[in-house]
């Protein structure tokens, strides 16, 4: 197959292959119409409830969960690679879906709505003393949630959920600091089902109240032409420069990241255009794929959506969304800056051209055709920055998308298009909704057993031991044991985040690690907002970290390159994302809204981070203004790490240590000319 001619069907197949959240099965026409209607009803319900209705909290979460679990069993097969299991014409199937799955769907709706539909005073009276029927319903919801999560997300998350359930029950047999008194099945179901600390907790609440609407907004905004505007404007801005298509990939992915939080969807959407263009001007296939994958993962850290993490931070930290977005802005820009530096240096090293004038769209024509599509995003951001609630902003952003869609002559939205967009938006939330319910189980066990603080204690104790050990070694003896303990804690937590994120959606990873790893950082006096961002960044990094770098593998499918080589290159290109969390731990001013913020500290931090990232980029690329030899690369790379803890002293020392490199580089360039 020629990779330059991948059809939309082939791109969708790639997305389904590498993103389990989109591996939907085919059904017969009658059931397809029923599922489509249910999905549209789900979108309309959330739009009404958030914008105009007043649904009490537990009932809203219950209705959301019933939609999610009920539809998951209809659209995801028992086995992903053979989703119908038995031939659709078999007596055991209706329209390609097994009768068992239909029973699961009905049961899931029943157990999800049973408790929320009871009068609130009855629910309150039964907390701590659930009835036999409560236990049966709670057990059913627990089992069906784990199975729905397995089908839509994969095995790893439900396995973690089961391990946590076993840990809650068999606590007296746990080793060391993890040992606790344990609980009975009745006590477990009471906590996970009857209270708002488990399945009906913050995770599913945030999905129901905020995330659903923002995903729907992203689908509608893309449908009315905003995605095309972003790609075309990226071509206009960066296409003509050296290695232009790679820079287009960075800009278009950054723009797309403002309306989409899915790394794999971003990779496939923009990569279909940018990867063949990069190969055409001379970039190797694996490098082309890695650039697109790394840039696309930036969507998860780019305001105003940040995947779903921004809204979870709002709930956990109880601070306004605009503060979260302000904190996210410069770390995201540093991520793209790091990729841009490496792409630019690679282009200079290989002597690659930009795109010709006839290969670029005309700026005036692009704006004339698509300027209307940016209005909904402007409205959304304005409402958020003016202090409105996220759901209020999303509702009016969605209304703006529909109005613009019906008025815009270029990307006219027909009633059928609107129906399909409402269905697609709801469908895109199913996997993350099932994952959120399973995360509710995990977080519920954490709050029931206190394991978060226990694990935090273990991490801090281990880091202290390592700090004491390494403080005996020169030159680490210049640092205090406390400083070394913080550094080793960060390393341990970063590794845990990357491992956990390898097979779990990033939002789910973030919620789990906030419950488990953030307490360790807080014990080390790290500010809560900084601790949340640190955990979140390393969870996102898993999308480009081998061996399970799903965004990189999807890009490799488009480029026809070796997936593992692509993943390794993507990790190298994304090294800025690995460095930035350490920068804001040591200098929280980068996040703008932390305690004790000053513009002087921010300026020093930003300048230091940019110099460190640029230095690492040159070291990894093997090129600055002329080729670097191995010794120069190692020296440049090691010295660049001094910028992790930005300050005038460390910056001055680093610059002095780098002077020989600068001298030899400009001498080589002069001799070359």
C-alpha positions in Angstrom: 0.0 0.0 0.0 1.3 3.4 -0.8 1.3 5.5 2.3 0.7 8.7 0.4 -2.7 7.3 -0.7 -4.2 6.2 2.6 -8.0 6.5 2.3 -10.2 7.8 5.1 -11.4 4.2 5.8 -7.8 3.1 6.1 -7.0 5.9 8.5 -10.0 5.0 10.6 -8.9 1.4 10.6 -5.5 2.6 11.9 -7.1 4.6 14.7 -9.3 1.6 15.7 -6.2 -0.6 15.7 -4.1 1.6 18.0 -6.9 3.2 20.0 -9.1 0.6 21.7 -11.6 3.4 22.6 -12.7 3.6 18.9 -12.8 -0.2 18.2 -16.6 -0.2 17.6 -18.3 -3.3 16.1 -20.6 -3.3 13.2 -24.3 -4.0 13.8 -27.4 -4.5 11.6 -29.3 -1.5 10.4 -32.2 -1.7 12.9 -29.9 -1.8 15.9 -27.5 0.8 14.4 -30.5 3.2 14.2 -31.4 2.4 17.8 -27.8 2.9 19.0 -27.5 6.2 17.0 -30.8 7.4 18.6 -29.5 6.5 22.1 -26.3 8.4 21.5 -28.1 11.5 20.3 -30.4 11.3 23.3 -27.3 11.1 25.5 -25.9 14.3 23.9 -29.2 16.1 24.2 -29.7 15.1 27.8 -26.2 16.3 28.8 -26.7 19.6 26.9 -30.1 20.1 28.6 -28.9 19.1 32.1 -25.8 21.3 32.0 -27.3 24.3 30.2 -30.9 24.5 31.3 -32.0 21.7 33.6 -31.5 21.2 37.3 -30.7 17.5 38.0 -29.5 16.6 41.5 -25.9 15.3 41.6 -26.4 11.6 42.2 -29.2 11.3 39.6 -27.2 13.2 37.0 -24.2 10.9 37.5 -26.5 7.8 37.5 -28.1 8.8 34.2 -24.7 9.5 32.7 -23.4 6.1 33.9 -26.5 4.2 32.6 -26.0 5.7 29.1 -22.3 4.9 29.1 -22.5 1.3 30.4 -25.7 0.5 28.4 -24.3 1.6 25.1 -20.8 0.2 25.7 -22.2 -3.4 25.8 -23.9 -2.7 22.4 -21.0 -1.1 20.5 -18.0 -3.0 22.0 -17.7 -6.8 21.4 -16.6 -9.3 23.9 -13.4 -9.9 21.9 -11.9 -6.8 20.2 -10.4 -8.7 17.2 -13.5 -10.7 16.6 -16.2 -8.5 18.0 -19.3 -10.5 16.9 -17.8 -13.8 18.3 -20.5 -15.8 16.6 -21.9 -15.2 13.1 -24.5 -12.5 13.2 -27.1 -14.7 11.7 -26.8 -17.2 14.6 -29.9 -17.6 16.8 -27.8 -16.3 19.7 -27.4 -12.9 18.0 -29.7 -10.0 17.2 -28.4 -7.6 14.5 -24.8 -8.7 15.1 -25.0 -8.3 18.9 -25.2 -11.3 21.2 -28.4 -11.7 23.3 -26.0 -11.9 26.3 -24.6 -8.4 25.5 -28.2 -7.0 25.2 -28.9 -8.5 28.7 -25.7 -7.0 30.0 -26.8 -3.6 28.6 -30.3 -3.8 30.2 -28.7 -5.0 33.5 -26.1 -2.1 33.4 -28.9 0.5 33.0 -30.9 -1.1 35.8 -28.1 -1.2 38.4 -26.8 2.3 37.4 -30.2 3.9 38.0 -31.4 1.9 40.9 -29.8 3.9 43.6 -30.0 7.4 42.0 -33.8 6.9 41.4 -34.4 6.2 45.1 -35.6 9.2 47.2 -32.4 11.0 48.7 -33.6 10.5 52.3 -33.8 6.7 51.8 -30.3 6.6 50.3 -28.9 8.7 53.1 -30.6 6.3 55.7 -29.1 3.2 54.1 -25.5 4.5 54.0 -23.6 2.3 56.5 -26.4 -0.2 56.6 -27.3 -1.3 53.0 -30.1 -3.7 52.3 -29.7 -7.1 50.7 -31.0 -5.6 47.4 -28.5 -2.7 47.7 -25.7 -5.3 48.0 -26.9 -7.2 44.9 -27.3 -4.1 42.8 -23.9 -2.7 44.0 -22.1 -6.0 43.2 -23.8 -6.1 39.8 -22.6 -2.5 39.0 -19.1 -3.4 40.2 -18.8 -6.4 37.9 -20.5 -4.7 34.9 -18.3 -1.6 35.2 -15.1 -3.8 35.2 -16.3 -5.7 32.1 -17.4 -2.5 30.3 -13.9 -1.0 31.0 -12.2 -4.2 29.7 -14.1 -4.0 26.4 -13.6 -0.3 25.8 -10.2 0.4 27.3 -8.4 -2.9 27.6 -7.4 -5.4 30.3 -4.9 -3.4 32.3 -7.3 -0.9 34.0 -9.9 -3.5 35.2 -7.0 -5.7 36.4 -5.7 -2.8 38.5 -9.3 -2.4 39.8 -9.5 -6.0 40.8 -6.1 -5.8 42.6 -7.4 -2.8 44.6 -10.6 -4.7 45.5 -8.6 -7.6 46.7 -6.3 -5.3 48.6 -9.3 -3.7 50.4 -10.6 -7.1 51.5 -7.3 -8.8 52.3 -5.6 -5.8 53.9 -4.5 -7.7 57.1 -2.3 -9.9 54.9 -0.6 -7.0 53.0 3.2 -6.5 53.6 4.8 -3.8 55.6 3.4 -0.2 55.5 0.5 -1.4 53.2 -1.0 -3.5 55.9 -4.5 -2.4 57.1 -7.5 -3.7 58.9 -9.4 -4.9 55.8 -13.1 -4.7 55.1 -16.0 -7.1 54.4 -17.8 -7.3 51.0 -20.7 -5.5 52.6 -18.4 -2.7 53.8 -16.8 -2.5 50.4 -20.1 -2.2 48.5 -21.4 0.3 51.0 -18.4 2.5 50.3 -18.1 2.1 46.6 -21.8 2.1 45.7 -23.8 3.8 48.5 -21.5 6.8 49.0 -20.0 9.4 46.6 -16.5 8.2 47.3 -16.6 5.3 44.8 -18.3 4.6 41.4 -20.5 7.7 41.7 -17.5 9.8 42.8 -15.6 12.8 41.4 -14.3 10.9 38.3 -17.7 10.0 36.9 -19.1 13.4 38.1 -16.5 15.3 36.1 -17.2 13.2 33.0 -20.9 13.9 33.3 -20.7 17.6 34.1 -17.8 18.9 32.0 -15.9 16.4 29.9 -18.9 15.1 27.8 -19.7 18.7 26.7 -16.2 19.6 25.8 -15.7 16.4 23.7 -19.0 17.2 22.0 -17.8 20.7 21.4 -14.6 19.4 19.8 -16.5 17.1 17.4 -18.8 19.9 16.3 -16.0 22.5 16.0 -14.1 20.1 13.8 -17.2 19.4 11.7 -17.8 23.1 11.0 -14.3 23.5 9.6 -12.2 24.6 12.6 -9.8 21.6 12.2 -9.2 22.4 8.5 -8.6 26.1 9.4 -6.0 25.1 11.9 -4.2 22.8 9.4 -4.3 25.4 6.6 -3.1 28.2 8.8 -0.2 26.0 10.0 0.8 25.5 6.4 0.6 29.3 5.8 2.7 30.1 8.9 5.4 27.4 8.8 5.3 25.6 5.4 7.8 27.7 3.5 10.7 27.4 6.0 13.4 24.7 6.1 11.8 21.3 6.8 8.4 23.1 6.5 6.0 20.1 6.7 7.5 19.0 10.1 6.9 22.6 11.4 3.4 22.5 9.9 2.8 19.2 11.9 3.8 21.0 15.1 1.7 24.1 14.5 -1.4 22.1 13.3 -1.2 19.7 16.2 -0.9 22.6 18.7 -3.9 24.2 17.2 -5.9 20.9 17.0 -4.9 20.3 20.7 -7.1 23.3 21.7 -10.3 21.4 20.7 -9.2 17.7 21.0 -7.7 15.8 23.9 -7.0 12.6 22.1 -3.4 11.9 21.1 -4.3 9.2 18.6 -7.1 11.1 17.0 -4.9 14.1 16.6 -2.1 11.9 15.1 -4.4 10.4 12.5 -6.3 13.6 11.6 -3.2 15.8 11.0 -0.8 13.0 10.2 -2.7 12.0 7.1 -1.5 15.3 5.6 1.8 16.1 7.3 3.5 12.7 7.3 3.5 12.2 3.5 4.6 15.8 3.1 7.5 15.4 5.5 8.6 12.2 3.6 8.3 14.1 0.3 10.8 16.8 1.4 13.3 14.2 2.7 12.6 13.4 6.3 13.1 9.7 7.1 9.7 7.8 7.6 10.3 7.0 11.3 11.3 10.7 12.0 8.2 12.0 10.1 5.9 9.7 12.1 7.7 10.6 15.4 7.3 14.3 14.8 3.5 14.0 14.3 3.0 11.6 17.2 5.0 13.9 19.6 3.3 17.0 18.5 -0.1 15.3 18.7 0.4 14.2 22.3 0.6 18.0 23.1 -3.1 18.2 22.7 -3.5 16.6 26.1 -1.6 19.4 27.7 -2.8 22.3 25.6 -5.5 24.7 27.0 -8.4 25.1 27.0 -9.4 21.3 27.1 -6.2 19.5 28.4 -7.9 16.1 27.7 -10.2 15.9 30.7 -7.6 16.6 33.4 -8.3 20.4 33.6 -11.8 19.7 34.9 -10.6 17.0 37.4 -8.1 19.5 38.8 -10.9 22.1 39.2 -12.8 19.5 41.4 -9.8 18.3 43.4 -8.1 21.6 43.9 -11.2 23.8 44.1 -9.7 26.6 42.0 -11.2 28.3 38.9 -10.7 26.7 35.5 -9.0 29.9 34.2 -6.2 29.4 36.8 -5.7 25.8 35.6 -5.5 27.0 32.0 -3.1 29.8 32.9 -0.9 27.3 34.7 -0.9 24.9 31.7 -0.1 27.6 29.1 3.7 27.9 29.3 4.6 24.2 30.0 2.6 23.4 26.8 4.4 26.0 24.8 7.8 24.6 26.1 6.7 21.2 24.8 6.1 22.5 21.3 9.3 24.6 21.5 11.3 21.5 22.3 9.9 19.6 19.3 10.4 22.7 17.1 14.1 23.0 18.0 14.8 19.4 17.2 12.8 19.5 13.9 14.6 22.7 12.9 18.1 21.3 13.7 17.3 18.0 11.9 16.2 20.0 8.8 19.4 22.1 8.9 21.5 18.9 9.4 19.9 17.2 6.4 19.6 20.3 4.3 15.8 19.9 3.8 13.7 22.4 1.9 10.4 24.0 2.7 7.3 23.7 0.7 7.0 25.6 -2.6 4.6 28.5 -3.0 2.3 26.4 -5.2 2.2 23.7 -2.5 0.9 26.2 0.1 -2.7 27.4 0.6 -3.3 31.1 0.2 -3.8 32.9 3.6 -6.6 35.2 2.3 -8.5 32.3 0.8 -8.2 30.2 4.0 -9.5 33.0 6.2 -12.3 33.9 3.7 -13.5 30.3 3.7 -13.1 29.3 7.3 -13.0 32.5 9.5 -16.5 31.8 10.8 -15.5 28.5 12.3 -13.2 30.2 14.9 -16.0 32.1 16.5 -17.2 29.2 18.8 -13.7 28.7 20.2 -13.4 32.5 20.9 -16.7 32.4 22.7 -15.7 29.3 24.7 -12.4 30.8 25.8 -13.9 34.3 26.5 -16.6 32.7 28.8 -14.0 30.7 30.7 -11.7 33.7 31.2 -14.6 35.8 32.3 -15.1 33.4 35.2 -18.1 31.4 33.9 -18.3 27.8 34.9 -16.8 25.3 32.4 -20.2 23.7 31.6 -21.8 27.1 30.9 -19.0 27.9 28.5 -19.2 24.6 26.8 -23.0 24.8 26.3 -22.7 28.2 24.6 -19.7 27.1 22.6 -21.9 24.2 21.3 -24.7 26.6 20.5 -22.3 28.8 18.6 -21.0 25.7 16.6 -24.5 24.9 15.5 -25.4 28.5 14.6 -22.2 28.9 12.6 -22.6 25.5 11.0 -26.1 26.4 9.7 -24.9 29.9 8.5 -21.5 29.0 7.0 -21.8 28.4 3.3 -18.5 26.5 3.0 -19.0 23.9 5.7 -22.8 24.0 5.9 -24.2 21.8 8.7 -27.3 19.9 7.6 -29.8 18.3 10.1 -28.2 14.9 9.2 -24.7 16.3 9.9 -25.9 17.6 13.3 -27.4 14.2 14.1 -24.2 12.4 13.2 -22.1 14.9 15.1 -24.2 14.5 18.3 -24.0 10.7 17.9 -20.2 10.8 17.3 -19.6 13.1 20.2 -21.4 10.8 22.6 -19.7 7.7 21.1 -16.3 9.3 21.8 -17.1 9.6 25.5 -18.0 6.0 26.1 -14.6 4.5 26.7 -13.5 7.4 28.9 -16.8 7.1 30.8 -16.3 3.4 31.5 -12.7 4.1 32.5 -13.9 6.8 34.9 -16.3 4.4 36.6 -13.5 1.9 37.1 -11.2 4.6 38.4 -14.0 5.4 40.9 -13.6 1.9 42.3 -9.8 2.4 42.6 -10.1 5.8 44.2 -12.8 4.5 46.5 -10.5 1.8 47.8 -7.7 4.4 48.3 -10.1 6.6 50.5 -11.4 3.5 52.3 -7.9 2.1 53.2 -5.7 5.2 53.2 -3.3 3.4 50.8 -2.4 6.7 49.1 -0.7 8.0 52.2 0.8 4.6 52.9 2.3 4.5 49.4 3.4 8.1 49.8 5.2 7.1 53.0 6.9 4.2 51.2 8.1 6.5 48.3 9.4 9.2 50.7 11.1 6.6 52.9 12.8 5.0 49.9 13.8 8.4 48.5 15.3 9.4 51.9 17.3 6.2 52.0 18.6 6.8 48.5 19.4 10.5 49.4 21.3 9.4 52.5 23.3 6.8 50.4 24.2 9.2 47.5 25.0 12.1 49.8 28.2 10.3 50.6 29.3 10.5 46.9 31.1 13.6 45.5 29.8 15.9 43.9 26.3 14.9 45.3 27.6 15.6 48.8 27.1 19.3 48.1 23.3 18.7 48.3 21.4 18.1 51.5 19.7 14.8 52.1 16.3 16.6 51.9 17.2 18.0 48.4 18.3 14.6 47.2 15.2 12.9 48.7 13.0 15.2 46.7 14.9 14.5 43.5 14.7 10.7 44.0 11.0 10.9 44.9 10.4 12.7 41.6 12.3 10.1 39.7 10.3 7.2 41.4 6.9 8.9 40.8 7.8 9.8 37.2 8.6 6.1 36.5 5.4 5.0 38.2 3.4 7.4 36.1 5.0 6.3 32.8 4.5 2.6 33.7 0.8 3.2 34.8 0.1 5.2 31.7 1.4 2.5 29.3 -2.0 0.8 29.0 -4.5 3.2 30.6 -6.1 6.4 29.2 -4.2 9.4 30.4 -7.2 10.8 32.3 -7.6 7.6 34.2 -3.9 7.4 34.9 -3.9 11.0 36.2 -6.8 10.4 38.6 -5.3 7.2 40.0 -1.8 8.7 40.5 -3.3 11.9 42.1 -4.8 9.6 44.7 -1.7 7.4 45.1 1.4 9.5 44.2 0.4 13.1 44.9 0.3 12.5 48.7 4.1 11.6 48.5 4.8 15.0 46.8 2.7 16.8 49.4 4.6 15.2 52.2 7.7 16.8 50.5 6.0 20.2 50.8 5.3 20.4 47.0 2.3 22.7 46.3 -0.9 20.8 45.4 -1.3 22.4 41.9 2.4 21.7 41.1 2.0 18.0 42.3 -1.1 17.6 40.1 0.7 18.9 37.1 3.8 16.8 37.7 1.7 13.6 37.8 -0.4 14.6 34.9 2.5 15.4 32.6 4.2 12.0 33.1 0.9 10.2 32.6 0.6 11.9 29.2 4.2 11.0 28.3 3.3 7.3 28.2 1.6 7.9 24.7 5.1 8.3 23.2 7.1 6.1 25.6 8.0 2.6 24.3 7.0 -0.2 24.6 3.4 1.0 24.5 3.6 4.3 22.6 0.2 4.1 21.0 0.3 7.5 19.3 3.7 6.7 17.8 2.5 3.4 16.5 -0.5 5.0 14.9 1.8 7.5 13.1 4.1 4.7 12.1 1.2 3.0 10.4 0.7 6.1 8.3 4.4 6.5 7.5 5.1 2.8 6.9 8.0 3.0 9.4 9.2 0.6 12.2 6.9 1.2 15.2 9.5 0.7 17.8 12.1 2.9 16.1 9.3 5.5 15.7 8.5 5.3 19.4 12.1 5.8 20.5 12.4 8.8 18.2 9.2 10.2 19.5 10.4 9.9 23.1 13.6 11.7 22.1 11.6 14.5 20.5 9.4 14.7 23.5 12.3 15.1 26.0 11.1 18.6 26.7 7.9 17.2 28.1 10.0 14.9 30.4 12.1 17.9 31.6 9.4 20.5 32.1 7.8 18.9 35.2 11.1 19.0 37.0 11.4 22.6 36.0 8.1 23.6 37.6 8.8 21.5 40.7 12.0 23.5 41.4 10.6 26.8 40.1 6.7 26.8 40.4 6.6 30.3 38.9 6.4 28.7 35.5 2.8 27.8 36.3 1.9 31.5 36.8 -0.7 31.0 39.6 1.3 29.4 42.3 2.0 30.9 45.7 4.7 33.6 45.8 4.7 34.1 42.0 6.8 37.0 40.7 7.5 38.0 37.1 11.2 38.0 37.8 11.2 34.4 38.9 8.9 33.5 36.0 11.2 35.2 33.4 14.4 33.5 34.8 12.6 30.1 34.8 11.3 30.5 31.3 14.6 31.6 29.9 16.5 28.9 31.7 14.0 26.2 30.6 14.2 27.3 26.9 18.0 27.3 27.0 18.0 23.8 28.7 15.5 22.4 26.2 17.5 24.0 23.2 20.7 22.5 24.5 19.2 19.0 24.9 17.7 19.3 21.4 21.1 20.1 19.9 22.7 17.2 21.9 20.1 14.7 20.7 20.2 16.0 17.1 24.0 16.1 16.9 23.9 19.5 15.3 23.9 23.1 16.5 25.2 25.5 13.7 27.6 22.7 12.6 27.8 19.0 13.3 28.6 18.0 17.0 31.1 15.2 17.8 30.2 12.6 20.5 32.2 14.3 23.2 30.5 17.7 22.5 27.0 16.0 22.4 27.5 14.4 25.8 29.0 17.6 27.4 26.1 19.7 25.9 23.5 17.2 27.1 24.9 17.0 30.7 25.3 20.7 31.1 21.8 21.4 29.8 20.4 19.6 32.9 21.7 22.4 35.1 18.7 24.4 33.8 16.3 22.0 35.5 16.6 24.1 38.7 16.5 27.6 37.0 18.3 30.4 38.7 20.8 33.1 37.7 23.7 31.2 39.4 23.0 27.9 37.7 22.3 29.6 34.3 25.6 31.5 34.6 27.6 28.4 35.4 25.9 26.5 32.6 26.6 29.2 30.0 30.3 29.4 31.1 30.6 25.6 30.8 29.0 25.8 27.3 31.4 28.5 26.0 33.9 26.0 24.5 31.0 24.3 22.6 29.9 27.6 21.2 33.4 28.6 20.2 34.1 25.3 18.4 30.7 25.4 16.7 31.1 28.8 15.2 34.7 27.9 14.2 33.5 24.8 12.4 30.8 26.9 10.7 33.4 29.5 9.6 35.8 26.9 8.3 32.9 25.1 6.4 32.0 28.4 4.7 
